[in-house]
Amino acid sequence: MKTRQILLAASLTTFALPALASHCPTDVAKIDAALEAGTNLSEEQLAEVKILRDEGAELHKEGKHGESLEDLHKALDILGIDHS
């Protein structure tokens, strides 16, 4: 029974990682577009969004897609952009 659970978890992870990996650049593009269009954010919020965006992009490059999405989703939340 445990072998089945392990195999199921491994196969789900195998299929989920490419989806997460391709989602990161999409979120970075959303953030970049919002920043280019201009926002009503305070300077502190704007600085935080830029830091989260850069950290998320770097984590993506390192293959840490789950962590990348956490940072990118925080930035999108600050911008008021849906990330679903």
C-alpha angles and dihedrals in degrees: 000000000000090000090058091050092050092048091048092050091047093050093047090050091049092055096040099053097067090050091052092045094054092045094062097067090047091056092046089053091050091052093047092049092050092049091048092050091051132246141220092234123132117249089256093052092046091051091049092050091051092049092048091047093051093044091048092051091049093048089051090054089051090053093249095130098160091054090043092055091049091058094040092049091051089054092048090049091054089050091048093240122143113242100186 
